[in-house]
Every structure is written in C-alpha cells, then in structure tokens.
C-alpha cells in the first residue's frame, strides 16, 4: 500500500504539539465511500519489553473475513504522553501499511480522529499519509461531552465540544457500551457512522478492528 512521507517523528513533545496544530488544518471532513467492499482495520499492542506491534488487516464484505494482513514492530520514538499517542504509534502503523499488498476502500483505526483536544487523533494522523479515507473508532472518550445514546443497536448521540461537533457516540450492539466514531480524513461523519455500523456485525467493535486487535496482541505475546 502506498504511504507518503510527510514529516519525521523524532520530535520533542513541544514540537509534536505544534505540528499537530499545523496538520489538523489539512484534515478533510467530507466525502463518502458508499458500501465499501474492502475495509481495513488497524491496531497496536505493546509487548513486555516495550516494543510496539502493529497489525493491519483487510476484510471483505459481506462476511468481513480477513483477505490480507501485515505486521510491523518497533520501539516507539516517544514515551506515552496524553494527546500525543499518534506520534508514538503512527510510525510502526505506517510500516505495517507499507507491507500491505491490498489497498482497502476505507481504513478503520482503533483510536480517535478529530475527537482529540487538538483535532488530530491517530486516525487523522495516519489518514494524511495514505490515499484512502480513515475513520477513528475509540473505545472511550478523549474529549467532548455527550448524552447517553439509546440502548438499541444504531442509537447514537452527538459528541460535542461546545457547539463544535467532534463525532458520534454509536451503539453497535443492543445494551452494550457504545463506541466513539470520528472522522480521520477524507470522509464525512455520516458515512463514517454507516461504515462502522455495517462492519460491527457480531461484537461491539467492527470486525476489521477486532481482528487487528486480536492479532496484534498475539504478536506482542509472542504467540
């Protein structure tokens, strides 16, 4: 898969924050993907020795079975700093994407998109490096406020920071905790919601992210 080279990652936290603000201005929050046939999912897990293991999978509609996968491992360039996760994980995730043989129609990333204090979560950051739309799917809230969505699959509530819409709190299974959907890059929020709900067929998380999570954890455990 084609991955651009935009900037280095060996930056100080202060320089990384300044760059986040610059890159956030490049994010495109419009567009759609219709009913994608190939959906990618990406996640990272950390091993006991501190190595990050990234996995990206491509799943095919309608059953979302994995048809391609790639891995990468690296020592992160930064320690964990709240709000700078993308500078820690993006380099190894880009390495995994470069090893992928199949280009998906859209890429789901475990983490936030514009639902980030500086509007540049990991799904936005990765999205600037690739030529496919990206969507952030978070398991917890990083910023913003929202009402509780209804209890049924498909119920949703707006995630906002004041009057600014950051994303959607989306219930993907009846009676199960919702996920936090936000635009990564080159897609509108309504289209992002549809992709997440369509690919979350059996569990809380969309199948491509669930598979990437499972496989990255196995790599981190050495199994």
C-alpha positions in Angstrom: 0.0 0.0 0.0 1.3 3.5 -0.9 2.3 5.6 2.1 3.5 9.2 1.8 6.5 10.7 3.7 5.3 13.9 5.3 7.5 14.5 8.4 9.9 12.9 10.8 8.8 11.5 14.1 11.9 12.2 16.2 10.4 15.3 17.7 10.3 16.8 21.1 6.8 16.9 22.8 6.7 20.7 22.2 7.5 20.3 18.5 5.0 17.5 18.2 2.2 19.6 19.6 3.0 22.5 17.3 3.0 20.1 14.3 -0.4 18.6 15.4 -1.9 22.0 15.1 -0.4 22.5 11.7 -1.5 19.1 10.4 -5.1 19.4 11.8 -5.7 22.2 9.3 -5.2 19.7 6.4 -7.8 17.3 7.5 -10.8 16.8 5.1 -14.1 16.1 6.9 -16.2 15.5 3.8 -16.7 12.6 1.4 -18.3 9.2 1.3 -17.4 5.6 0.5 -20.9 4.1 -0.2 -20.9 0.4 0.6 -17.2 -0.5 0.7 -16.2 -4.0 -0.4 -12.8 -4.0 1.3 -12.4 -2.4 4.8 -9.1 -2.2 6.6 -8.6 -2.3 10.4 -5.6 -1.3 12.3 -4.4 -1.6 15.9 -1.3 -1.7 18.1 -0.3 -3.7 21.1 2.8 -3.3 23.4 5.0 -6.2 24.5 6.5 -6.5 27.9 9.8 -5.3 26.6 8.2 -2.1 25.4 8.1 -3.0 21.7 5.0 -1.9 19.8 3.4 -4.5 17.4 1.1 -3.1 14.7 -1.3 -5.1 12.7 -3.4 -4.1 9.7 -6.0 -6.4 8.2 -8.2 -6.1 5.1 -11.7 -7.7 5.4 -14.1 -8.3 2.5 -17.8 -7.8 2.5 -20.3 -9.2 3.3 -18.9 -11.6 5.9 -15.8 -9.5 6.7 -13.4 -12.4 6.6 -9.7 -11.4 6.5 -8.2 -11.4 3.0 -4.9 -9.7 3.7 -2.8 -8.7 6.7 0.6 -7.2 7.5 2.6 -6.6 10.6 5.4 -4.3 11.9 7.2 -4.0 15.2 9.4 -1.1 16.6 10.5 0.6 19.7 8.3 3.8 20.0 10.0 7.1 19.4 8.2 8.8 22.4 7.0 7.6 25.8 3.3 7.7 26.4 2.1 11.3 26.6 -1.6 12.1 26.7 -2.7 13.7 23.5 0.5 12.5 21.6 -0.4 8.9 21.1 -0.2 9.2 17.3 3.4 10.3 17.5 4.1 7.1 19.4 2.2 4.6 17.3 1.9 6.1 13.8 5.5 5.2 12.7 5.0 1.5 13.3 1.5 1.5 11.9 2.8 3.2 8.7 5.4 0.4 8.4 2.6 -2.2 8.6 0.6 -0.3 5.9 3.6 -0.3 3.6 3.8 -4.1 3.8 0.1 -4.5 2.9 -0.5 -5.9 -0.5 -4.2 -4.9 -0.8 -5.4 -1.3 -0.7 -8.8 -1.1 1.2 -11.6 1.2 0.3 -11.6 2.7 3.8 -9.5 2.2 6.9 -10.8 1.9 10.5 -8.3 2.7 13.2 -8.5 1.9 16.9 -8.4 5.4 18.4 -9.6 8.9 17.9 -9.9 11.0 14.7 -10.9 14.7 15.1 -12.3 13.9 18.6 -9.0 15.0 20.0 -8.0 18.1 22.0 -6.0 19.4 19.0 -8.3 17.7 16.4 -5.5 15.3 15.3 -6.0 11.9 16.7 -4.2 8.9 15.3 -6.9 8.2 12.6 -6.3 11.8 11.3 -2.5 11.5 11.5 -2.4 8.2 9.6 -5.0 9.5 7.2 -2.7 12.2 6.0 -0.1 9.6 4.9 -2.4 7.4 2.9 -4.8 7.7 -0.1 -7.8 6.1 1.5 -10.4 7.5 3.8 -9.7 6.9 7.5 -12.1 6.6 10.5 -11.4 6.7 14.2 -13.2 4.2 16.4 -12.4 4.8 20.1 -13.5 2.6 23.0 -13.5 5.6 25.4 -13.9 9.3 25.3 -10.9 11.5 25.0 -12.6 14.9 24.9 -16.0 16.4 24.4 -19.4 15.9 26.0 -22.4 13.8 25.0 -25.8 12.5 26.2 -26.2 8.8 26.6 -27.4 7.2 23.4 -30.5 4.9 23.4 -30.0 1.2 24.3 -30.5 -0.3 20.8 -28.1 -1.0 18.1 -27.9 2.0 15.8 -28.8 4.5 18.6 -26.4 7.5 18.7 -25.7 10.8 20.4 -23.6 13.7 19.2 -20.1 14.2 20.7 -19.5 17.9 21.0 -17.0 20.4 22.4 -19.3 23.4 22.9 -21.0 24.0 19.6 -18.4 22.0 17.6 -19.3 18.5 16.5 -16.5 16.1 17.1 -18.0 12.8 16.4 -20.8 10.3 17.3 -21.3 8.0 20.2 -22.7 5.0 18.5 -24.3 1.9 20.0 -23.2 -1.1 17.8 -25.0 -3.8 19.9 -28.1 -3.8 22.0 -27.3 -3.0 25.6 -23.5 -2.8 25.1 -21.3 0.1 25.7 -21.1 2.5 22.6 -18.0 3.3 20.6 -16.8 6.8 19.7 -16.7 7.4 16.0 -14.9 10.4 14.5 -13.6 11.4 11.1 -10.0 10.6 10.4 -9.5 12.1 7.0 -11.3 12.3 3.6 -14.7 11.2 4.8 -17.8 12.7 6.3 -19.1 11.8 9.7 -22.4 10.3 8.4 -20.6 8.0 6.0 -18.1 7.0 8.8 -21.0 6.0 11.1 -22.5 3.8 8.4 -19.2 2.0 7.8 -18.7 1.3 11.5 -22.3 0.1 12.0 -22.1 -2.1 8.9 -18.8 -3.8 9.9 -19.8 -4.3 13.6 -21.8 -7.4 12.8 -21.3 -9.6 15.9 -19.4 -7.6 18.6 -19.1 -4.1 19.9 -16.1 -3.4 17.7 -16.1 -3.5 13.9 -14.8 -6.8 12.6 -11.6 -5.3 10.9 -10.5 -3.6 14.2 -11.4 -6.6 16.3 -9.2 -8.8 14.1 -6.3 -6.3 14.1 -6.5 -6.1 17.9 -6.6 -9.9 18.3 -3.6 -10.4 16.0 -1.5 -7.5 17.3 -2.0 -8.8 20.9 -0.9 -12.3 19.8 2.3 -10.8 18.2 3.0 -8.8 21.4 2.7 -12.0 23.4 4.9 -13.9 21.0 2.2 -16.4 20.2 
